[in-house]
């Protein structure tokens, strides 16, 4: 798992690579033979069906979010609205790459080298943008619930600011994905992965790993932990009858983030340590590590399926919009008169009880 001579090296999956692939060279660092047939077979059986399930489930959920925003709501009223729409688009772009990696797992990369670079970079762009957008959502909820008065007074300015923040997030994600665009290529065994030139050594690999762990997990986790802990402390002081339900949702969001991202990022830290000082020399241990890494990575990818449900559909307004979307089957949306009658039947109380996971701009965001 260290950077090595490509002609004789035994390479495990390069975690700095955005591509979910296993370079399948058969040799250890000392040139000894290591039969990795079991790793290749495991990958062929495990990755393709799981990636397709993630693609289909996540695609349906995230496309529903985009459709609701563009066809039912038609306006982005709050900062969280802007972030949620961008998050759904980031997840969709990520999911588009998974069928290509599923094909790569089955038969190697049978596409062009240019598509390898673009797909690899696209994956990393959306990895970073998704994590940073989740961070922005937690910060926005902090201001809405903890700094309620300031948030209400600066509502319009914050909404304009959110668009600039999203532009900054995407630009930063593009910048962080440059290593994938530069170093990703189809190797001699016809797999798309990152290959670092020998003269760059381990330092480049360690730097890429450090960026992925710090910007893709550590920074978002620290900010989310602070924001949601303060939010929970604020909720405990309120008398709102919905506060316990709101806290359960917050805890579910944090738990899903930690359980899906922490294990794989722990593996990436181990990979960085291995690149610094090679300690894993036993072939059987290496193969078991590769398989565990593959399982944990797929767990991290499942977050793209969970986002629509954790951040959107738990809200009353989104559940109502989802019902309306289902009624609009076959491009035959409800008549305007029917929509108007539905909107009139919504009570003022129910319209204010949006989830803290969606778009409330006042302390009533505690309601679900």
matplotlib code that plots the C-alpha trace (Angstrom):
import matplotlib.pyplot as plt

x = [0.0, 3.0, 4.0, 6.3, 7.9, 5.0, 6.8, 7.2, 5.0, 2.1, -0.5, -3.6, -6.5, -5.1, -7.4, -6.3, -7.9, -11.5, -12.1, -13.5, -11.1, -8.5, -5.2, -4.6, -0.8, 0.4, 3.6, 4.5, 6.8, 9.8, 8.9, 7.4, 4.3, 0.9, -2.1, -5.0, -7.6, -9.8, -9.8, -10.7, -13.5, -14.9, -14.9, -16.6, -19.4, -19.8, -19.4, -21.6, -25.0, -24.4, -23.4, -26.5, -28.7, -27.2, -27.5, -31.2, -32.3, -30.2, -31.3, -35.0, -34.7, -32.5, -34.4, -37.5, -35.9, -34.9, -38.3, -40.1, -37.9, -38.2, -41.8, -43.8, -42.0, -40.5, -38.7, -35.7, -36.9, -34.1, -30.4, -31.2, -33.4, -30.4, -28.0, -30.5, -31.0, -27.2, -26.7, -29.2, -27.5, -24.1, -25.4, -26.9, -23.6, -21.9, -24.4, -23.9, -20.3, -21.2, -22.3, -19.0, -17.1, -19.4, -18.4, -14.8, -15.1, -16.5, -14.3, -11.8, -11.9, -13.1, -13.6, -11.2, -8.4, -10.0, -13.3, -11.3, -9.9, -13.2, -15.2, -12.5, -12.5, -16.3, -16.5, -14.1, -15.8, -19.1, -17.5, -16.1, -19.1, -21.6, -19.6, -19.2, -22.8, -23.8, -21.6, -23.3, -26.7, -25.6, -24.3, -27.6, -29.6, -27.4, -28.2, -31.9, -32.4, -29.7, -29.5, -33.2, -33.5, -30.4, -31.4, -34.9, -33.6, -31.0, -33.2, -32.9, -29.2, -28.5, -30.4, -28.3, -25.2, -26.1, -25.8, -22.3, -21.4, -22.6, -20.4, -17.5, -18.2, -18.2, -15.0, -13.2, -14.4, -13.0, -9.7, -9.5, -10.3, -7.3, -5.0, -7.6, -7.8, -4.0, -3.0, -5.9, -5.3, -5.9, -3.1, -1.4, -4.0, -6.9, -8.2, -8.9, -6.9, -4.5, -0.9, 1.7, 5.0, 7.9, 9.8, 6.9, 7.3, 5.0, 4.6, 2.2, 0.1, 0.1, -0.9, -3.9, -5.0, -4.7, -6.8, -9.5, -9.7, -9.4, -11.8, -14.0, -14.6, -12.7, -13.6, -17.3, -17.5, -16.0, -18.4, -21.4, -20.7, -20.4, -23.5, -25.7, -24.5, -25.4, -28.7, -29.6, -28.6, -31.0, -33.8, -33.5, -34.3, -37.4, -40.9, -41.9, -43.7, -41.9, -38.4, -37.8, -38.8, -36.5, -33.6, -34.1, -33.9, -30.7, -29.1, -30.1, -28.4, -25.2, -25.3, -25.7, -22.8, -20.5, -21.4, -21.2, -18.0, -15.9, -15.0, -13.8, -11.9, -10.2, -9.0, -7.7, -5.7, -4.2, -3.4, -1.6, 0.4, 1.2, 2.5, 4.8, 6.1, 5.4, 4.2, 1.7, 3.8, 1.8, -0.1, -3.1, -3.5, -3.2, -6.0, -8.3, -7.6, -8.5, -11.9, -12.7, -11.8, -14.1, -17.0, -16.4, -16.1, -19.5, -21.0, -19.7, -21.2, -24.7, -24.9, -26.0, -29.1, -29.7, -29.4, -32.9, -34.6, -32.4, -32.4, -35.6, -38.4, -38.6, -40.1, -43.8, -43.7, -41.6, -43.7, -46.7, -44.9, -43.9, -47.6, -48.4, -45.6, -46.9, -50.3, -48.6, -48.1, -47.8, -47.0, -50.6, -50.2, -53.1, -55.3, -54.5, -57.9, -57.2, -53.8, -55.4, -58.0, -55.3, -53.3, -56.4, -57.0, -53.6, -53.9, -51.5, -50.2, -49.4, -47.7, -45.3, -44.5, -41.7, -38.9, -35.7, -34.3, -35.9, -36.6, -37.9, -36.6, -37.9, -37.9, -40.9, -38.3, -38.3, -41.6, -41.8]
y = [0.0, 2.2, 3.9, 1.4, 0.3, -0.5, -3.3, -5.5, -4.0, -5.7, -2.9, -2.9, -0.5, 3.0, 4.8, 8.1, 7.0, 8.0, 4.9, 2.0, -0.5, -3.0, -2.9, -6.6, -7.0, -10.3, -9.3, -8.1, -5.2, -7.5, -9.1, -12.3, -13.8, -13.2, -14.9, -12.4, -14.5, -14.6, -10.8, -10.4, -13.0, -11.3, -7.9, -9.3, -10.9, -8.2, -4.8, -4.9, -5.8, -3.6, -0.6, -1.0, -1.2, 2.0, 3.7, 2.8, 3.5, 6.7, 7.8, 7.5, 9.4, 12.2, 12.6, 13.0, 15.8, 17.6, 17.2, 18.5, 21.6, 22.3, 21.4, 21.8, 24.3, 26.3, 28.6, 28.1, 30.0, 29.3, 28.5, 24.9, 24.7, 25.7, 23.3, 20.4, 20.9, 21.0, 18.0, 16.0, 17.0, 16.1, 12.6, 12.1, 12.9, 10.5, 7.7, 8.1, 6.9, 3.7, 1.7, 2.4, 1.1, -1.9, -2.7, -2.1, -4.6, -7.3, -6.9, -4.2, -0.7, -1.1, 2.6, 5.4, 6.7, 10.2, 8.8, 7.1, 10.5, 12.3, 9.6, 9.5, 13.3, 13.5, 11.0, 12.9, 16.3, 14.9, 13.2, 16.5, 18.6, 16.3, 16.3, 20.1, 20.7, 18.5, 20.8, 23.9, 22.4, 21.9, 25.4, 26.8, 24.8, 26.1, 29.7, 29.0, 27.3, 28.8, 32.3, 32.5, 36.3, 37.0, 34.3, 35.8, 39.3, 38.3, 35.8, 37.4, 38.1, 34.6, 33.1, 35.2, 34.2, 30.5, 30.6, 32.1, 29.4, 26.7, 28.1, 28.1, 24.5, 23.3, 25.2, 23.8, 20.3, 20.8, 21.9, 19.0, 16.6, 17.7, 14.8, 12.3, 14.2, 14.3, 10.8, 8.6, 6.3, 2.8, 0.6, -2.3, -4.7, -2.6, -1.1, 2.6, 3.9, 6.5, 5.8, 8.1, 8.5, 6.9, 10.3, 11.7, 9.0, 8.4, 12.1, 12.8, 9.8, 10.7, 14.3, 13.1, 10.8, 13.5, 15.8, 13.2, 12.3, 15.9, 17.6, 14.6, 13.6, 15.3, 18.9, 18.1, 15.9, 18.5, 21.2, 19.0, 17.7, 21.2, 22.6, 19.6, 19.5, 23.1, 22.6, 19.7, 21.8, 24.5, 22.0, 20.7, 24.2, 24.6, 23.5, 22.6, 19.3, 18.2, 18.7, 15.0, 13.9, 16.6, 15.4, 11.8, 13.0, 14.9, 12.0, 9.8, 12.2, 12.3, 8.5, 7.8, 10.1, 8.6, 4.9, 5.2, 7.4, 6.7, 3.1, 3.7, 6.9, 4.9, 2.5, 5.5, 6.6, 3.1, 3.3, 6.6, 5.1, 2.1, 4.5, 6.1, 2.9, -0.5, -2.9, -5.2, -7.8, -11.0, -11.8, -13.4, -10.4, -8.1, -9.8, -9.9, -6.2, -5.5, -7.3, -5.4, -2.2, -2.9, -3.6, -0.4, 1.7, 0.4, 1.3, 4.9, 5.0, 4.1, 7.6, 8.8, 6.7, 7.9, 11.6, 12.1, 10.4, 11.8, 15.4, 15.8, 13.2, 13.3, 16.8, 17.3, 19.6, 17.2, 14.3, 16.3, 17.3, 13.7, 12.6, 15.4, 14.2, 10.6, 11.9, 13.5, 10.2, 10.0, 13.7, 14.4, 16.7, 17.8, 20.5, 24.0, 24.2, 21.0, 22.3, 25.5, 23.7, 21.5, 24.6, 26.1, 23.1, 23.2, 24.6, 27.4, 25.1, 22.2, 24.5, 25.8, 22.3, 21.7, 19.4, 20.7, 18.6, 20.7, 24.4, 26.1, 29.6, 30.0, 28.1, 26.2, 24.2, 21.9, 20.4, 17.4]
z = [0.0, -0.4, -3.6, -5.4, -8.6, -10.9, -12.8, -9.7, -7.0, -5.2, -5.0, -2.9, -3.7, -3.8, -1.4, -2.8, -6.0, -6.4, -8.4, -6.4, -8.0, -7.0, -8.9, -9.3, -9.5, -8.1, -6.4, -2.9, -2.2, -2.0, -5.3, -3.8, -5.5, -4.0, -5.6, -5.4, -7.3, -4.3, -4.1, -7.8, -7.5, -4.4, -6.1, -9.2, -7.1, -4.5, -6.3, -9.4, -7.8, -4.8, -7.0, -9.1, -6.0, -4.7, -8.1, -8.5, -4.9, -4.6, -8.1, -7.3, -4.0, -5.3, -8.5, -6.5, -4.5, -7.6, -9.2, -6.1, -6.0, -9.7, -10.3, -7.1, -5.0, -7.9, -5.5, -3.1, -0.1, 2.4, 2.6, 3.4, 0.2, -1.8, -0.1, -0.3, -4.1, -4.6, -2.4, -4.4, -7.7, -6.2, -5.2, -8.6, -10.3, -8.0, -8.7, -12.4, -12.0, -10.1, -13.2, -14.8, -11.7, -11.7, -15.3, -14.3, -11.5, -13.9, -16.9, -16.3, -17.8, -21.4, -22.0, -23.0, -20.8, -21.0, -19.6, -16.8, -15.8, -16.1, -14.2, -11.5, -11.1, -11.2, -8.3, -6.1, -7.0, -5.7, -2.7, -1.5, -2.5, -0.7, 2.5, 2.4, 1.7, 4.6, 6.7, 5.3, 6.2, 9.8, 10.0, 8.6, 11.2, 13.9, 13.0, 12.5, 15.8, 18.1, 16.6, 15.7, 15.8, 13.7, 11.3, 10.8, 10.4, 7.8, 5.9, 2.4, 2.7, 3.9, 1.0, -1.5, 0.4, 0.1, -3.6, -3.3, -0.8, -3.2, -5.9, -3.5, -2.5, -6.1, -7.0, -3.9, -4.8, -8.3, -6.9, -4.6, -7.4, -9.6, -8.5, -9.8, -13.1, -13.4, -12.2, -13.0, -16.0, -17.4, -16.0, -17.7, -16.3, -17.8, -14.6, -14.0, -11.0, -9.8, -10.8, -9.2, -11.2, -9.3, -9.0, -6.9, -4.2, -1.3, -0.3, -3.1, -2.2, 1.5, 0.6, -1.5, 1.3, 3.9, 1.8, 1.4, 5.1, 6.4, 3.9, 3.2, 6.8, 9.7, 8.9, 8.2, 11.3, 13.6, 12.4, 12.4, 15.9, 17.2, 15.5, 16.4, 20.0, 20.5, 18.7, 21.0, 24.0, 22.7, 22.1, 25.7, 27.0, 24.9, 25.8, 22.3, 22.3, 19.1, 20.5, 21.3, 17.9, 16.4, 18.5, 17.4, 13.8, 14.5, 16.2, 13.2, 10.8, 12.9, 13.5, 9.7, 8.9, 11.4, 10.8, 7.0, 6.8, 9.9, 9.2, 5.6, 6.6, 9.4, 6.6, 4.6, 7.7, 7.9, 4.2, 4.8, 7.7, 5.5, 2.8, 5.4, 6.9, 5.2, 7.9, 6.2, 4.4, 4.8, 1.7, 3.4, 5.8, 2.8, 0.9, 4.0, 4.4, 0.8, 1.2, 4.4, 2.8, -0.1, 2.2, 4.2, 1.1, -0.2, 3.1, 2.7, -0.8, 0.6, 2.2, -1.2, -0.8, 2.7, 2.1, 0.6, 3.5, 6.3, 5.1, 3.1, 3.4, 7.2, 6.9, 6.8, 3.8, 1.7, 2.6, 1.4, -1.8, -2.4, -2.2, -4.7, -7.0, -6.9, -7.9, -11.0, -12.8, -16.5, -16.7, -15.8, -12.8, -10.7, -12.2, -11.0, -9.3, -7.3, -6.3, -5.1, -3.1, -1.5, -0.5, 1.1, 3.2, 4.8, 8.2, 9.3, 12.1, 9.8, 7.3, 9.9, 11.2, 8.8, 9.8, 11.3, 8.5, 5.8, 5.4, 8.5, 9.2, 12.7, 16.0, 14.6, 12.6, 15.6, 14.4, 12.1]

ax = plt.figure().add_subplot(projection="3d")
ax.plot(x, y, z, "-o")
ax.set_aspect("equal")
plt.show()
